[in-house]
Amino acid sequence: MPCVRTEMAGTPRSGTRTPPALRRSWLFVGGADTAAQGAAIHSGADVVIQDLEDFTPPQRRAEARTLAAALYAKCRAAGVLAAVRINPLDAGGRDDLAVVMPGAPDIVLLPKTVSATQIAALDQTVAQAETRHGIPIGATELVPNVETAVGLVETLAIARSGPRVTACLVAAEDMAADLGAERHPDGQELLHVRTRFLVDCRAAGVEAIDCPYTFADAEGAEREARFARRLGYRCKSLVRPDHAWAINRALTPSAEEVAKARRIAETFEAARTRGEDRVLVDGAWIEVPSYLTAKRLMTRAEAFAKRRR
């Protein structure tokens, strides 16, 4: 059975943590690049990820670790969730955690996850660090990164591996390379990966974070985010700070969408009051599933509106 999760796995030192479903944009930034980190914090991204793996050359990892605490503090001051992607535990990840955990990152991401066993080991290591540094036990969320075919077929088990796992993230470039797929801006080569990954995350009760759009244009990033939303995604990773607002816009219900959802809901409720089982709205038959979808969109929009107040 999937693990039972609350909307928030913990509370950061700065206050109430944004629920996973409302974390639209997850921005990776170089672990030792202070200029890029400053831009990331003010990009509009909901989560800033200090990447100690691929985005940090091995010879700069020690330097990057020493920047962690200050970066996480700046994220919290700006109302941004602070995350870190460590290296695999047996390839520098334990050293990463030993230095960055005193800064109490909100979220730890593990790259190239292929089994629930890896997450169990990470959970234990993080718990020990929480105890050592006076961090509330369980406050640190875990987000496995699925980047290979082996990881993809194990996604359900990985996502169910413990209550700290509130989301999973699927890769683009590493996944395409592992599959031997040819990358293209339309992303069709990863369509099966993205749909299968989403289904497994939903079945496990965790949030699915879509792969990054790794091309330069913000218009393409927004277009891909809108397609991801059509598939069912509510969150997307990114590697360019100038894509954050475009992705946030794509994954936030617009005023027009809210108005249509409200019309659907009100019309359906009126029809049910009259004893009708469905109703025609704008040429489409609205039944219970469509009504519930409209209500969910209205609830999501209201949640974002409350965050802005």
C-alpha positions as CSV (number, residue, x, y, z in Angstrom):
1,M,0.0,0.0,0.0
2,P,1.2,3.6,-0.6
3,C,2.6,5.5,2.3
4,V,0.2,7.9,3.9
5,R,1.4,11.5,3.5
6,T,0.2,14.9,4.7
7,E,0.3,17.9,2.4
8,M,3.5,19.1,4.1
9,A,6.2,16.8,5.2
10,G,7.6,19.3,7.6
11,T,8.0,23.0,8.4
12,P,11.0,25.0,7.3
13,R,12.5,27.4,9.8
14,S,10.9,30.3,7.9
15,G,7.3,29.1,8.3
16,T,4.7,27.0,6.6
17,R,6.1,25.0,3.7
18,T,4.4,25.2,0.3
19,P,2.5,22.0,-0.5
20,P,4.2,19.8,-3.1
21,A,1.4,20.2,-5.7
22,L,1.9,24.0,-5.6
23,R,5.7,23.8,-6.3
24,R,5.4,24.5,-10.0
25,S,9.0,25.2,-10.9
26,W,12.1,23.4,-9.7
27,L,15.3,25.2,-10.8
28,F,18.7,23.5,-10.9
29,V,21.7,25.8,-10.3
30,G,25.4,25.2,-10.2
31,G,26.6,24.4,-6.7
32,A,29.5,26.7,-6.7
33,D,28.2,29.4,-9.0
34,T,27.2,32.3,-6.6
35,A,26.1,34.6,-9.4
36,A,23.8,32.0,-10.9
37,Q,22.5,31.2,-7.4
38,G,21.6,34.9,-6.9
39,A,19.7,34.9,-10.2
40,A,17.9,31.7,-9.3
41,I,16.6,33.0,-6.0
42,H,15.0,36.0,-7.8
43,S,13.9,34.1,-10.9
44,G,10.4,33.3,-9.6
45,A,11.1,29.6,-9.2
46,D,9.3,27.9,-6.4
47,V,12.2,25.6,-5.5
48,V,15.9,26.4,-6.0
49,I,18.1,23.2,-6.2
50,Q,21.8,23.6,-5.4
51,D,23.2,20.8,-7.7
52,L,26.3,19.2,-6.3
53,E,26.2,16.5,-9.0
54,D,26.2,17.3,-12.7
55,F,26.2,21.1,-12.4
56,T,29.3,21.2,-10.1
57,P,32.7,20.0,-11.5
58,P,34.3,17.5,-9.1
59,Q,37.1,19.8,-8.3
60,R,34.7,22.5,-7.0
61,R,32.4,20.3,-4.9
62,A,34.2,21.0,-1.6
63,E,33.8,24.7,-2.3
64,A,30.1,24.3,-3.3
65,R,29.4,22.5,0.0
66,T,30.7,25.4,2.0
67,L,28.2,27.8,0.2
68,A,25.2,25.7,1.1
69,A,24.1,27.2,4.5
70,A,24.2,30.8,3.2
71,L,22.4,29.8,0.0
72,Y,19.6,28.1,1.9
73,A,19.2,31.0,4.3
74,K,18.9,33.4,1.3
75,C,16.3,31.1,-0.3
76,R,14.2,31.1,2.9
77,A,14.4,34.9,3.2
78,A,13.1,35.2,-0.3
79,G,10.2,32.7,0.3
80,V,11.8,30.0,-1.9
81,L,12.2,26.4,-0.9
82,A,15.9,25.4,-0.6
83,A,16.9,22.1,-2.1
84,V,20.1,20.3,-2.8
85,R,20.9,17.5,-5.2
86,I,23.7,15.4,-3.7
87,N,25.9,12.9,-5.5
88,P,25.1,9.2,-5.2
89,L,25.7,8.2,-1.5
90,D,28.7,6.0,-2.3
91,A,30.2,8.5,-4.8
92,G,30.4,11.6,-2.6
93,G,26.9,11.9,-1.4
94,R,27.7,11.2,2.2
95,D,30.4,13.8,2.1
96,D,27.9,16.2,0.6
97,L,25.4,15.6,3.4
98,A,28.0,15.9,6.1
99,V,28.6,19.5,5.1
100,V,25.2,20.8,3.8
101,M,22.9,19.3,6.4
102,P,23.8,21.9,9.1
103,G,22.1,24.4,6.8
104,A,18.9,22.4,7.0
105,P,17.8,22.1,3.3
106,D,14.1,21.7,2.9
107,I,14.6,18.9,0.3
108,V,17.3,16.5,-0.7
109,L,17.3,15.1,-4.2
110,L,19.1,11.8,-5.1
111,P,20.3,11.4,-8.7
112,K,20.1,8.2,-10.8
113,T,17.8,6.4,-8.4
114,V,17.1,2.8,-9.5
115,S,15.7,1.2,-6.3
116,A,13.8,1.8,-3.1
117,T,16.9,0.5,-1.2
118,Q,18.8,3.6,-2.2
119,I,16.1,5.8,-0.7
120,A,16.0,3.8,2.5
121,A,19.8,4.3,2.9
122,L,19.4,8.1,2.2
123,D,16.5,8.3,4.7
124,Q,18.7,6.8,7.4
125,T,21.6,9.0,6.6
126,V,19.4,12.2,6.6
127,A,17.7,11.1,9.8
128,Q,21.1,10.8,11.5
129,A,22.1,14.2,10.3
130,E,18.8,15.7,11.6
131,T,19.5,14.3,15.0
132,R,23.1,15.5,15.0
133,H,22.1,19.1,14.0
134,G,18.9,19.6,15.9
135,I,16.6,19.5,12.9
136,P,13.1,18.1,13.6
137,I,13.1,14.4,12.6
138,G,11.3,14.0,9.3
139,A,11.5,17.7,8.3
140,T,13.8,17.0,5.3
141,E,11.9,15.8,2.3
142,L,13.4,13.4,-0.2
143,V,13.0,13.6,-4.0
144,P,14.4,10.6,-6.0
145,N,15.6,11.5,-9.5
146,V,14.6,8.8,-12.1
147,E,17.1,9.1,-15.0
148,T,17.4,5.6,-16.5
149,A,15.2,2.8,-18.0
150,V,15.9,0.7,-14.9
151,G,14.8,3.6,-12.6
152,L,11.6,4.1,-14.7
153,V,10.4,0.6,-14.3
154,E,11.0,0.8,-10.5
155,T,9.3,4.2,-10.1
156,L,6.3,2.9,-8.2
157,A,8.5,1.1,-5.6
158,I,10.8,4.1,-5.4
159,A,7.9,6.5,-4.8
160,R,6.5,4.3,-2.1
161,S,9.8,3.8,-0.3
162,G,9.1,6.1,2.7
163,P,7.0,9.0,4.0
164,R,9.8,11.5,3.4
165,V,9.4,11.0,-0.4
166,T,6.9,13.7,-1.4
167,A,7.8,13.8,-5.1
168,C,9.9,12.2,-7.8
169,L,11.6,13.9,-10.7
170,V,12.1,12.4,-14.1
171,A,15.2,13.4,-16.2
172,A,15.4,14.5,-19.8
173,E,19.0,14.3,-21.2
174,D,20.2,11.3,-19.1
175,M,17.0,9.4,-19.8
176,A,17.2,10.1,-23.5
177,A,20.9,9.0,-23.5
178,D,20.1,5.8,-21.6
179,L,17.3,5.0,-24.1
180,G,19.3,5.9,-27.2
181,A,16.6,8.5,-28.0
182,E,17.2,11.5,-30.2
183,R,16.4,14.8,-28.4
184,H,14.1,17.3,-30.1
185,P,12.4,20.4,-28.8
186,D,9.0,18.9,-29.1
187,G,10.0,16.1,-26.6
188,Q,8.0,13.4,-28.3
189,E,10.9,10.9,-27.8
190,L,10.2,11.1,-24.0
191,L,6.4,10.9,-24.2
192,H,6.1,7.3,-23.0
193,V,8.6,8.0,-20.2
194,R,6.7,11.0,-19.0
195,T,3.2,9.4,-19.1
196,R,4.4,6.2,-17.4
197,F,6.3,8.1,-14.7
198,L,3.2,10.3,-14.0
199,V,1.0,7.2,-13.6
200,D,3.3,5.6,-11.1
201,C,3.8,8.7,-9.1
202,R,0.0,9.3,-8.9
203,A,-0.5,5.6,-7.9
204,A,2.0,6.1,-5.1
205,G,0.5,9.3,-3.9
206,V,3.5,11.5,-4.6
207,E,4.0,14.5,-6.8
208,A,5.5,14.0,-10.3
209,I,8.0,16.6,-11.4
210,D,8.3,16.7,-15.2
211,C,11.7,16.7,-17.0
212,P,13.4,20.0,-17.8
213,Y,13.1,21.7,-21.1
214,T,16.8,22.0,-21.9
215,F,16.6,24.2,-25.0
216,A,17.1,28.0,-24.8
217,D,13.8,29.5,-25.8
218,A,11.3,30.5,-23.1
219,E,8.4,30.1,-25.5
220,G,9.3,26.4,-26.0
221,A,9.6,25.9,-22.2
222,E,6.1,27.3,-21.8
223,R,4.7,25.3,-24.6
224,E,6.2,22.1,-23.2
225,A,4.9,23.0,-19.7
226,R,1.4,23.4,-21.0
227,F,1.6,20.0,-22.7
228,A,2.9,18.5,-19.4
229,R,-0.1,20.1,-17.6
230,R,-2.4,18.5,-20.2
231,L,-0.9,15.1,-19.3
232,G,-1.6,15.7,-15.6
233,Y,1.7,17.3,-14.3
234,R,1.5,20.2,-11.9
235,C,5.3,20.6,-11.5
236,K,8.3,20.9,-13.8
237,S,12.0,21.1,-13.4
238,L,14.1,23.6,-15.3
239,V,17.8,24.6,-15.9
240,R,17.4,28.2,-17.0
241,P,16.2,30.9,-14.6
242,D,14.6,32.9,-17.5
243,H,12.2,30.0,-18.0
244,A,10.7,30.2,-14.5
245,W,8.0,32.7,-15.1
246,A,6.9,31.0,-18.3
247,I,6.6,27.7,-16.6
248,N,4.8,29.2,-13.6
249,R,2.3,30.8,-16.0
250,A,1.7,27.6,-17.8
251,L,1.1,25.6,-14.6
252,T,-1.2,28.2,-12.9
253,P,-4.9,28.4,-13.9
254,S,-5.7,31.6,-15.8
255,A,-8.6,33.9,-15.0
256,E,-10.3,32.6,-18.2
257,E,-9.8,29.0,-17.1
258,V,-11.2,29.7,-13.6
259,A,-14.2,31.4,-15.1
260,K,-14.9,28.4,-17.4
261,A,-14.5,26.0,-14.5
262,R,-16.9,28.0,-12.3
263,R,-19.5,28.0,-15.1
264,I,-19.1,24.2,-15.5
265,A,-19.4,23.7,-11.8
266,E,-22.4,26.0,-11.3
267,T,-24.2,24.6,-14.4
268,F,-23.7,21.0,-13.4
269,E,-24.8,21.7,-9.8
270,A,-28.0,23.3,-11.1
271,A,-28.6,20.4,-13.4
272,R,-28.2,17.9,-10.5
273,T,-30.7,20.0,-8.4
274,R,-33.2,19.4,-11.2
275,G,-32.5,15.7,-11.1
276,E,-30.4,15.5,-14.3
277,D,-27.4,13.3,-14.5
278,R,-25.3,15.5,-16.9
279,V,-25.4,18.9,-18.7
280,L,-24.2,20.4,-21.9
281,V,-21.7,23.2,-21.5
282,D,-19.9,24.8,-24.5
283,G,-20.7,21.8,-26.6
284,A,-19.3,19.2,-24.2
285,W,-21.3,16.9,-21.9
286,I,-20.4,17.5,-18.3
287,E,-20.6,14.5,-16.0
288,V,-19.2,13.9,-12.5
289,P,-15.5,13.5,-13.5
290,S,-15.6,16.8,-15.5
291,Y,-17.3,18.5,-12.6
292,L,-14.7,17.3,-10.2
293,T,-11.9,18.4,-12.5
294,A,-13.4,21.9,-12.7
295,K,-13.7,22.0,-8.9
296,R,-10.0,20.9,-8.5
297,L,-8.9,23.7,-10.9
298,M,-10.9,26.3,-8.9
299,T,-9.3,25.0,-5.6
300,R,-5.8,25.2,-7.1
301,A,-6.4,28.7,-8.3
302,E,-7.6,29.8,-4.9
303,A,-4.5,28.3,-3.3
304,F,-2.3,30.4,-5.5
305,A,-4.4,33.4,-4.8
306,K,-4.0,32.9,-1.1
307,R,-0.2,32.7,-1.5
308,R,-0.2,36.1,-3.2
309,R,-2.2,37.9,-0.5
